[in-house]
Amino acid sequence: MPIKPNILIWRTVLGACGRANGRKTELGRKAADMLFEMEPQNAVNYVLLANMYASGGKWEDVARARKLMREAEVKKEGGCSWVTMKDGVHVFVAGDKSHPKKDLVYEKLKELNQKMRDAGYVPQTKYALYDLDQENKEELLGYHSERLAVAFVLTQNSGLPIRIMKNLRVCVDCHFAFKFISKIVGRQIVLRDSNRFHHFDDGKCSCGDYW
């Protein structure tokens, strides 16, 4: 018996269309329309639609998606990531400079970025939701909260799996980067975002790049 698509299925479809470099726009629009009908106040759906347009360089459509979000009076929740250590919970937001060990964190992140590039990592700047030049897009993506969180954990002396929580869906570029990081540091990384658990190990993720 055919299964009627639910919110999770339509959101997965829209997310997949966002990784098709603009080739699945019509299907993505249909998925977005269904999601807007089923849960019009969920900001994630508008962001995924904007992501899809951004991946194809359709900046006017990105602006229209943002306008739809404003007209629906939907506000995107601020993203943050956190890790639980022996001394308590450490919370990070994008570009965070408030952590007492910020210098160590940013130095570790710089080191990771260089090792990732040496291993073949190329920032997925097409998913940056602003029409900026390449350098600014890379900087925008490079300091997301989950990257600061993983860099912080790597400044600590431990060989245990890294466990990070994030209140929003992990972006495509950070997901791509975490696969590289897991292979470079030789540790499993477990990231729980708003959609699911991601288990990164030896350059692969348990979700198979669908989330």
Beta strands, then each sheet from edge to edge (+ up, - down):
strand 1: 81-85
strand 2: 88-92
strand 3: 162-166
strand 4: 189-192
strand 5: 197-201
strand 6: 204-205
sheet 1: 2+ 1- 3+ 4+ 5- 6+
end
